[in-house]
Amino acid sequence: MDTVAAVFYALVCGGVAASVPTIQSRIGRIVAGAVTGVIASVILPYIRSLLA
């Protein structure tokens, strides 16, 4: 697993999620975005290998 990619995706998705109004808590939005980013960074290499 690429730690740099995981941290990058977590920060980007956390920042994006901070502006989503459906989750009331700003911390909740950041956590949801960070989790989404980590999942995306874990799944991305598998998707790349399937397409290669």
N, CA, C, O and CB atoms as a CASP TS submission, in Angstrom:
PFRMAT TS
TARGET T0000
AUTHOR 0000-0000-0000
METHOD Language model
MODEL 1
PARENT N/A
ATOM      1  N   MET     1       0.848  -1.184   0.000  1.00  0.00           N
ATOM      2  CA  MET     1       0.000   0.000   0.000  1.00  0.00           C
ATOM      3  C   MET     1       0.892   1.246   0.000  1.00  0.00           C
ATOM      4  O   MET     1       1.881   1.323   0.729  1.00  0.00           O
ATOM      5  CB  MET     1      -0.964  -0.001   1.231  1.00  0.00           C
ATOM      6  N   ASP     2       0.524   2.196  -0.818  1.00  0.00           N
ATOM      7  CA  ASP     2       1.267   3.449  -0.915  1.00  0.00           C
ATOM      8  C   ASP     2       0.743   4.413   0.152  1.00  0.00           C
ATOM      9  O   ASP     2      -0.357   4.950   0.025  1.00  0.00           O
ATOM     10  CB  ASP     2       1.140   4.073  -2.348  1.00  0.00           C
ATOM     11  N   THR     3       1.528   4.623   1.188  1.00  0.00           N
ATOM     12  CA  THR     3       1.116   5.473   2.307  1.00  0.00           C
ATOM     13  C   THR     3       0.913   6.918   1.869  1.00  0.00           C
ATOM     14  O   THR     3      -0.008   7.588   2.335  1.00  0.00           O
ATOM     15  CB  THR     3       2.153   5.411   3.426  1.00  0.00           C
ATOM     16  N   VAL     4       1.762   7.392   0.984  1.00  0.00           N
ATOM     17  CA  VAL     4       1.644   8.769   0.515  1.00  0.00           C
ATOM     18  C   VAL     4       0.318   8.969  -0.213  1.00  0.00           C
ATOM     19  O   VAL     4      -0.359   9.976  -0.007  1.00  0.00           O
ATOM     20  CB  VAL     4       2.824   9.130  -0.409  1.00  0.00           C
ATOM     21  N   ALA     5      -0.056   8.009  -1.064  1.00  0.00           N
ATOM     22  CA  ALA     5      -1.344   8.099  -1.777  1.00  0.00           C
ATOM     23  C   ALA     5      -2.506   8.055  -0.797  1.00  0.00           C
ATOM     24  O   ALA     5      -3.477   8.796  -0.955  1.00  0.00           O
ATOM     25  CB  ALA     5      -1.481   6.955  -2.805  1.00  0.00           C
ATOM     26  N   ALA     6      -2.416   7.190   0.220  1.00  0.00           N
ATOM     27  CA  ALA     6      -3.497   7.099   1.202  1.00  0.00           C
ATOM     28  C   ALA     6      -3.675   8.417   1.943  1.00  0.00           C
ATOM     29  O   ALA     6      -4.800   8.876   2.138  1.00  0.00           O
ATOM     30  CB  ALA     6      -3.222   5.970   2.198  1.00  0.00           C
ATOM     31  N   VAL     7      -2.581   9.018   2.349  1.00  0.00           N
ATOM     32  CA  VAL     7      -2.662  10.291   3.065  1.00  0.00           C
ATOM     33  C   VAL     7      -3.180  11.388   2.132  1.00  0.00           C
ATOM     34  O   VAL     7      -4.004  12.211   2.530  1.00  0.00           O
ATOM     35  CB  VAL     7      -1.278  10.682   3.645  1.00  0.00           C
ATOM     36  N   PHE     8      -2.693  11.394   0.890  1.00  0.00           N
ATOM     37  CA  PHE     8      -3.141  12.395  -0.074  1.00  0.00           C
ATOM     38  C   PHE     8      -4.645  12.295  -0.308  1.00  0.00           C
ATOM     39  O   PHE     8      -5.355  13.297  -0.226  1.00  0.00           O
ATOM     40  CB  PHE     8      -2.389  12.234  -1.398  1.00  0.00           C
ATOM     41  N   TYR     9      -5.136  11.081  -0.602  1.00  0.00           N
ATOM     42  CA  TYR     9      -6.565  10.899  -0.836  1.00  0.00           C
ATOM     43  C   TYR     9      -7.375  11.259   0.404  1.00  0.00           C
ATOM     44  O   TYR     9      -8.444  11.859   0.293  1.00  0.00           O
ATOM     45  CB  TYR     9      -6.858   9.459  -1.254  1.00  0.00           C
ATOM     46  N   ALA    10      -6.879  10.899   1.576  1.00  0.00           N
ATOM     47  CA  ALA    10      -7.588  11.226   2.814  1.00  0.00           C
ATOM     48  C   ALA    10      -7.707  12.731   2.997  1.00  0.00           C
ATOM     49  O   ALA    10      -8.764  13.228   3.387  1.00  0.00           O
ATOM     50  CB  ALA    10      -6.876  10.607   4.016  1.00  0.00           C
ATOM     51  N   LEU    11      -6.639  13.454   2.722  1.00  0.00           N
ATOM     52  CA  LEU    11      -6.676  14.914   2.864  1.00  0.00           C
ATOM     53  C   LEU    11      -7.595  15.557   1.830  1.00  0.00           C
ATOM     54  O   LEU    11      -8.379  16.449   2.154  1.00  0.00           O
ATOM     55  CB  LEU    11      -5.268  15.493   2.736  1.00  0.00           C
ATOM     56  N   VAL    12      -7.493  15.102   0.594  1.00  0.00           N
ATOM     57  CA  VAL    12      -8.330  15.676  -0.464  1.00  0.00           C
ATOM     58  C   VAL    12      -9.801  15.386  -0.203  1.00  0.00           C
ATOM     59  O   VAL    12     -10.632  16.293  -0.248  1.00  0.00           O
ATOM     60  CB  VAL    12      -7.919  15.125  -1.840  1.00  0.00           C
ATOM     61  N   CYS    13     -10.123  14.137   0.067  1.00  0.00           N
ATOM     62  CA  CYS    13     -11.527  13.780   0.302  1.00  0.00           C
ATOM     63  C   CYS    13     -12.047  14.408   1.597  1.00  0.00           C
ATOM     64  O   CYS    13     -13.216  14.784   1.677  1.00  0.00           O
ATOM     65  CB  CYS    13     -11.688  12.249   0.357  1.00  0.00           C
ATOM     66  N   GLY    14     -11.200  14.522   2.592  1.00  0.00           N
ATOM     67  CA  GLY    14     -11.602  15.192   3.825  1.00  0.00           C
ATOM     68  C   GLY    14     -11.923  16.651   3.587  1.00  0.00           C
ATOM     69  O   GLY    14     -12.892  17.178   4.135  1.00  0.00           O
ATOM     70  N   GLY    15     -11.120  17.300   2.776  1.00  0.00           N
ATOM     71  CA  GLY    15     -11.384  18.696   2.443  1.00  0.00           C
ATOM     72  C   GLY    15     -12.655  18.865   1.640  1.00  0.00           C
ATOM     73  O   GLY    15     -13.432  19.788   1.883  1.00  0.00           O
ATOM     74  N   VAL    16     -12.872  17.974   0.679  1.00  0.00           N
ATOM     75  CA  VAL    16     -14.097  18.032  -0.124  1.00  0.00           C
ATOM     76  C   VAL    16     -15.316  17.747   0.746  1.00  0.00           C
ATOM     77  O   VAL    16     -16.332  18.434   0.642  1.00  0.00           O
ATOM     78  CB  VAL    16     -14.031  17.028  -1.295  1.00  0.00           C
ATOM     79  N   ALA    17     -15.215  16.751   1.591  1.00  0.00           N
ATOM     80  CA  ALA    17     -16.350  16.375   2.432  1.00  0.00           C
ATOM     81  C   ALA    17     -16.695  17.462   3.444  1.00  0.00           C
ATOM     82  O   ALA    17     -17.832  17.533   3.911  1.00  0.00           O
ATOM     83  CB  ALA    17     -16.053  15.074   3.158  1.00  0.00           C
ATOM     84  N   ALA    18     -15.738  18.300   3.782  1.00  0.00           N
ATOM     85  CA  ALA    18     -16.010  19.377   4.741  1.00  0.00           C
ATOM     86  C   ALA    18     -17.038  20.358   4.212  1.00  0.00           C
ATOM     87  O   ALA    18     -17.669  21.073   4.990  1.00  0.00           O
ATOM     88  CB  ALA    18     -14.728  20.117   5.083  1.00  0.00           C
ATOM     89  N   SER    19     -17.212  20.401   2.904  1.00  0.00           N
ATOM     90  CA  SER    19     -18.180  21.336   2.334  1.00  0.00           C
ATOM     91  C   SER    19     -19.524  20.701   2.004  1.00  0.00           C
ATOM     92  O   SER    19     -20.415  21.384   1.499  1.00  0.00           O
ATOM     93  CB  SER    19     -17.612  21.951   1.097  1.00  0.00           C
ATOM     94  N   VAL    20     -19.691  19.412   2.278  1.00  0.00           N
ATOM     95  CA  VAL    20     -20.947  18.720   1.992  1.00  0.00           C
ATOM     96  C   VAL    20     -21.958  19.017   3.099  1.00  0.00           C
ATOM     97  O   VAL    20     -21.688  18.736   4.267  1.00  0.00           O
ATOM     98  CB  VAL    20     -20.717  17.186   1.856  1.00  0.00           C
ATOM     99  N   PRO    21     -23.104  19.574   2.755  1.00  0.00           N
ATOM    100  CA  PRO    21     -24.069  19.981   3.786  1.00  0.00           C
ATOM    101  C   PRO    21     -24.952  18.864   4.348  1.00  0.00           C
ATOM    102  O   PRO    21     -25.679  19.101   5.312  1.00  0.00           O
ATOM    103  CB  PRO    21     -24.943  21.030   3.231  1.00  0.00           C
ATOM    104  N   THR    22     -24.915  17.658   3.780  1.00  0.00           N
ATOM    105  CA  THR    22     -25.817  16.610   4.250  1.00  0.00           C
ATOM    106  C   THR    22     -25.429  16.047   5.610  1.00  0.00           C
ATOM    107  O   THR    22     -26.289  15.562   6.346  1.00  0.00           O
ATOM    108  CB  THR    22     -25.864  15.498   3.247  1.00  0.00           C
ATOM    109  N   ILE    23     -24.145  16.104   5.954  1.00  0.00           N
ATOM    110  CA  ILE    23     -23.694  15.684   7.280  1.00  0.00           C
ATOM    111  C   ILE    23     -23.560  16.951   8.114  1.00  0.00           C
ATOM    112  O   ILE    23     -22.858  17.886   7.727  1.00  0.00           O
ATOM    113  CB  ILE    23     -22.326  14.876   7.216  1.00  0.00           C
ATOM    114  N   GLN    24     -24.225  16.980   9.244  1.00  0.00           N
ATOM    115  CA  GLN    24     -24.297  18.203  10.040  1.00  0.00           C
ATOM    116  C   GLN    24     -22.966  18.599  10.670  1.00  0.00           C
ATOM    117  O   GLN    24     -22.624  19.782  10.693  1.00  0.00           O
ATOM    118  CB  GLN    24     -25.323  18.040  11.115  1.00  0.00           C
ATOM    119  N   SER    25     -22.223  17.645  11.174  1.00  0.00           N
ATOM    120  CA  SER    25     -20.970  17.922  11.881  1.00  0.00           C
ATOM    121  C   SER    25     -19.811  18.067  10.894  1.00  0.00           C
ATOM    122  O   SER    25     -19.633  17.223  10.015  1.00  0.00           O
ATOM    123  CB  SER    25     -20.666  16.804  12.897  1.00  0.00           C
ATOM    124  N   ARG    26     -19.034  19.123  11.036  1.00  0.00           N
ATOM    125  CA  ARG    26     -17.864  19.315  10.168  1.00  0.00           C
ATOM    126  C   ARG    26     -16.866  18.184  10.378  1.00  0.00           C
ATOM    127  O   ARG    26     -16.286  17.688   9.412  1.00  0.00           O
ATOM    128  CB  ARG    26     -17.190  20.682  10.445  1.00  0.00           C
ATOM    129  N   ILE    27     -16.658  17.774  11.609  1.00  0.00           N
ATOM    130  CA  ILE    27     -15.743  16.663  11.900  1.00  0.00           C
ATOM    131  C   ILE    27     -16.261  15.384  11.250  1.00  0.00           C
ATOM    132  O   ILE    27     -15.476  14.608  10.704  1.00  0.00           O
ATOM    133  CB  ILE    27     -15.581  16.466  13.434  1.00  0.00           C
ATOM    134  N   GLY    28     -17.563  15.155  11.303  1.00  0.00           N
ATOM    135  CA  GLY    28     -18.154  13.979  10.664  1.00  0.00           C
ATOM    136  C   GLY    28     -17.927  13.973   9.170  1.00  0.00           C
ATOM    137  O   GLY    28     -17.660  12.922   8.588  1.00  0.00           O
ATOM    138  N   ARG    29     -18.030  15.138   8.537  1.00  0.00           N
ATOM    139  CA  ARG    29     -17.791  15.237   7.094  1.00  0.00           C
ATOM    140  C   ARG    29     -16.334  14.969   6.771  1.00  0.00           C
ATOM    141  O   ARG    29     -16.026  14.286   5.794  1.00  0.00           O
ATOM    142  CB  ARG    29     -18.200  16.618   6.571  1.00  0.00           C
ATOM    143  N   ILE    30     -15.432  15.506   7.589  1.00  0.00           N
ATOM    144  CA  ILE    30     -14.005  15.282   7.359  1.00  0.00           C
ATOM    145  C   ILE    30     -13.657  13.805   7.516  1.00  0.00           C
ATOM    146  O   ILE    30     -12.915  13.251   6.705  1.00  0.00           O
ATOM    147  CB  ILE    30     -13.165  16.130   8.327  1.00  0.00           C
ATOM    148  N   VAL    31     -14.188  13.171   8.549  1.00  0.00           N
ATOM    149  CA  VAL    31     -13.925  11.746   8.772  1.00  0.00           C
ATOM    150  C   VAL    31     -14.490  10.915   7.621  1.00  0.00           C
ATOM    151  O   VAL    31     -13.822  10.002   7.135  1.00  0.00           O
ATOM    152  CB  VAL    31     -14.535  11.282  10.118  1.00  0.00           C
ATOM    153  N   ALA    32     -15.706  11.218   7.183  1.00  0.00           N
ATOM    154  CA  ALA    32     -16.309  10.482   6.067  1.00  0.00           C
ATOM    155  C   ALA    32     -15.476  10.633   4.803  1.00  0.00           C
ATOM    156  O   ALA    32     -15.270   9.662   4.075  1.00  0.00           O
ATOM    157  CB  ALA    32     -17.743  10.968   5.813  1.00  0.00           C
ATOM    158  N   GLY    33     -15.004  11.819   4.542  1.00  0.00           N
ATOM    159  CA  GLY    33     -14.164  12.036   3.371  1.00  0.00           C
ATOM    160  C   GLY    33     -12.823  11.342   3.480  1.00  0.00           C
ATOM    161  O   GLY    33     -12.321  10.793   2.499  1.00  0.00           O
ATOM    162  N   ALA    34     -12.243  11.361   4.663  1.00  0.00           N
ATOM    163  CA  ALA    34     -10.947  10.699   4.864  1.00  0.00           C
ATOM    164  C   ALA    34     -11.076   9.189   4.683  1.00  0.00           C
ATOM    165  O   ALA    34     -10.221   8.562   4.058  1.00  0.00           O
ATOM    166  CB  ALA    34     -10.388  11.018   6.267  1.00  0.00           C
ATOM    167  N   VAL    35     -12.129   8.613   5.219  1.00  0.00           N
ATOM    168  CA  VAL    35     -12.361   7.176   5.056  1.00  0.00           C
ATOM    169  C   VAL    35     -12.566   6.845   3.577  1.00  0.00           C
ATOM    170  O   VAL    35     -12.035   5.850   3.084  1.00  0.00           O
ATOM    171  CB  VAL    35     -13.588   6.719   5.889  1.00  0.00           C
ATOM    172  N   THR    36     -13.327   7.668   2.877  1.00  0.00           N
ATOM    173  CA  THR    36     -13.534   7.472   1.450  1.00  0.00           C
ATOM    174  C   THR    36     -12.213   7.536   0.697  1.00  0.00           C
ATOM    175  O   THR    36     -11.974   6.735  -0.207  1.00  0.00           O
ATOM    176  CB  THR    36     -14.506   8.514   0.904  1.00  0.00           C
ATOM    177  N   GLY    37     -11.367   8.470   1.056  1.00  0.00           N
ATOM    178  CA  GLY    37     -10.064   8.598   0.412  1.00  0.00           C
ATOM    179  C   GLY    37      -9.166   7.404   0.651  1.00  0.00           C
ATOM    180  O   GLY    37      -8.478   6.953  -0.265  1.00  0.00           O
ATOM    181  N   VAL    38      -9.162   6.889   1.859  1.00  0.00           N
ATOM    182  CA  VAL    38      -8.335   5.723   2.168  1.00  0.00           C
ATOM    183  C   VAL    38      -8.838   4.506   1.392  1.00  0.00           C
ATOM    184  O   VAL    38      -8.045   3.751   0.829  1.00  0.00           O
ATOM    185  CB  VAL    38      -8.340   5.435   3.692  1.00  0.00           C
ATOM    186  N   ILE    39     -10.143   4.323   1.367  1.00  0.00           N
ATOM    187  CA  ILE    39     -10.709   3.203   0.606  1.00  0.00           C
ATOM    188  C   ILE    39     -10.356   3.335  -0.871  1.00  0.00           C
ATOM    189  O   ILE    39      -9.981   2.354  -1.514  1.00  0.00           O
ATOM    190  CB  ILE    39     -12.244   3.139   0.786  1.00  0.00           C
ATOM    191  N   ALA    40     -10.475   4.543  -1.406  1.00  0.00           N
ATOM    192  CA  ALA    40     -10.143   4.766  -2.815  1.00  0.00           C
ATOM    193  C   ALA    40      -8.681   4.457  -3.095  1.00  0.00           C
ATOM    194  O   ALA    40      -8.362   3.875  -4.132  1.00  0.00           O
ATOM    195  CB  ALA    40     -10.455   6.207  -3.214  1.00  0.00           C
ATOM    196  N   SER    41      -7.797   4.833  -2.199  1.00  0.00           N
ATOM    197  CA  SER    41      -6.371   4.590  -2.432  1.00  0.00           C
ATOM    198  C   SER    41      -6.019   3.111  -2.302  1.00  0.00           C
ATOM    199  O   SER    41      -5.042   2.657  -2.898  1.00  0.00           O
ATOM    200  CB  SER    41      -5.532   5.408  -1.456  1.00  0.00           C
ATOM    201  N   VAL    42      -6.798   2.357  -1.535  1.00  0.00           N
ATOM    202  CA  VAL    42      -6.546   0.924  -1.408  1.00  0.00           C
ATOM    203  C   VAL    42      -7.083   0.185  -2.636  1.00  0.00           C
ATOM    204  O   VAL    42      -6.465  -0.769  -3.109  1.00  0.00           O
ATOM    205  CB  VAL    42      -7.194   0.368  -0.116  1.00  0.00           C
ATOM    206  N   ILE    43      -8.218   0.622  -3.145  1.00  0.00           N
ATOM    207  CA  ILE    43      -8.853  -0.049  -4.278  1.00  0.00           C
ATOM    208  C   ILE    43      -8.192   0.317  -5.606  1.00  0.00           C
ATOM    209  O   ILE    43      -8.199  -0.497  -6.530  1.00  0.00           O
ATOM    210  CB  ILE    43     -10.332   0.301  -4.328  1.00  0.00           C
ATOM    211  N   LEU    44      -7.628   1.501  -5.726  1.00  0.00           N
ATOM    212  CA  LEU    44      -7.058   1.970  -6.977  1.00  0.00           C
ATOM    213  C   LEU    44      -6.031   1.033  -7.594  1.00  0.00           C
ATOM    214  O   LEU    44      -6.108   0.790  -8.798  1.00  0.00           O
ATOM    215  CB  LEU    44      -6.438   3.286  -6.762  1.00  0.00           C
ATOM    216  N   PRO    45      -5.077   0.491  -6.848  1.00  0.00           N
ATOM    217  CA  PRO    45      -4.102  -0.423  -7.479  1.00  0.00           C
ATOM    218  C   PRO    45      -4.759  -1.676  -8.078  1.00  0.00           C
ATOM    219  O   PRO    45      -4.307  -2.178  -9.107  1.00  0.00           O
ATOM    220  CB  PRO    45      -3.052  -0.846  -6.452  1.00  0.00           C
ATOM    221  N   TYR    46      -5.808  -2.173  -7.446  1.00  0.00           N
ATOM    222  CA  TYR    46      -6.511  -3.345  -7.975  1.00  0.00           C
ATOM    223  C   TYR    46      -7.233  -3.005  -9.272  1.00  0.00           C
ATOM    224  O   TYR    46      -7.263  -3.813 -10.200  1.00  0.00           O
ATOM    225  CB  TYR    46      -7.510  -3.886  -6.942  1.00  0.00           C
ATOM    226  N   ILE    47      -7.801  -1.836  -9.336  1.00  0.00           N
ATOM    227  CA  ILE    47      -8.459  -1.410 -10.563  1.00  0.00           C
ATOM    228  C   ILE    47      -7.437  -1.231 -11.671  1.00  0.00           C
ATOM    229  O   ILE    47      -7.684  -1.619 -12.813  1.00  0.00           O
ATOM    230  CB  ILE    47      -9.240  -0.110 -10.338  1.00  0.00           C
ATOM    231  N   ARG    48      -6.292  -0.646 -11.346  1.00  0.00           N
ATOM    232  CA  ARG    48      -5.214  -0.487 -12.344  1.00  0.00           C
ATOM    233  C   ARG    48      -4.748  -1.835 -12.882  1.00  0.00           C
ATOM    234  O   ARG    48      -4.518  -1.985 -14.082  1.00  0.00           O
ATOM    235  CB  ARG    48      -4.020   0.265 -11.729  1.00  0.00           C
ATOM    236  N   SER    49      -4.611  -2.814 -11.991  1.00  0.00           N
ATOM    237  CA  SER    49      -4.143  -4.130 -12.441  1.00  0.00           C
ATOM    238  C   SER    49      -5.173  -4.834 -13.305  1.00  0.00           C
ATOM    239  O   SER    49      -4.803  -5.597 -14.197  1.00  0.00           O
ATOM    240  CB  SER    49      -3.797  -5.003 -11.248  1.00  0.00           C
ATOM    241  N   LEU    50      -6.444  -4.601 -13.067  1.00  0.00           N
ATOM    242  CA  LEU    50      -7.481  -5.202 -13.901  1.00  0.00           C
ATOM    243  C   LEU    50      -7.508  -4.587 -15.297  1.00  0.00           C
ATOM    244  O   LEU    50      -7.818  -5.272 -16.272  1.00  0.00           O
ATOM    245  CB  LEU    50      -8.844  -5.045 -13.240  1.00  0.00           C
ATOM    246  N   LEU    51      -7.183  -3.298 -15.396  1.00  0.00           N
ATOM    247  CA  LEU    51      -7.219  -2.611 -16.679  1.00  0.00           C
ATOM    248  C   LEU    51      -5.935  -2.772 -17.482  1.00  0.00           C
ATOM    249  O   LEU    51      -5.913  -2.510 -18.685  1.00  0.00           O
ATOM    250  CB  LEU    51      -7.493  -1.158 -16.464  1.00  0.00           C
ATOM    251  N   ALA    52      -4.866  -3.203 -16.817  1.00  0.00           N
ATOM    252  CA  ALA    52      -3.579  -3.323 -17.519  1.00  0.00           C
ATOM    253  C   ALA    52      -3.450  -4.620 -18.267  1.00  0.00           C
ATOM    254  O   ALA    52      -2.427  -4.866 -18.904  1.00  0.00           O
ATOM    255  CB  ALA    52      -2.439  -3.199 -16.550  1.00  0.00           C
TER
END
